[in-house]
Amino acid sequence: MVDEASKEVLAFQVSHHPNLQLVKSTIDELLQKLPDNAHPIIHSDQGWQYQQVYYAKTLANLHFVQSMSRKGNCHDNALIESFFHLYKTELFNGFTPCKDFGEFKKLSLNYVYRFNNQRISLKTKGMTPVEYRNHALRV
């Protein structure tokens, strides 16, 4: 999950399969990073896991607003599509295949850390996503 204002990756999980446990783990990670009074809009595509009653009820119980892309419209979810484009091109360009899933997961989580804390962007005024968030909170 990516913050639309700062472009910071707030929750990122890696799994063998896009199942409901992956969604639960991602929400749990997000909850650890948000203040208790946060009521974000959670936008997703129309994947089956986001259409489950469990997911909708969990978001409602947390007072999060659920939003879904229109069918077949990747532009509705451009923020995460842009992140995954960068993730795939920057992490896997000239990539030596991983030995196992654990190595892939470690590489992915290290990428997210670098993305949030070391990778500057013009969209965030030449700051990293974390610097931009902290700057915005000070203003």
Secondary structure as UniProt FT lines:
FT   TURN            4..6
FT   HELIX           20..33
FT   TURN            36..37
FT   STRAND          41..44
FT   HELIX           48..51
FT   HELIX           53..61
FT   TURN            62..63
FT   STRAND          65..68
FT   TURN            71..72
FT   HELIX           74..77
FT   HELIX           78..92
FT   TURN            93..94
FT   HELIX           101..117
FT   HELIX           122..124
FT   TURN            125..126
FT   HELIX           129..138
//
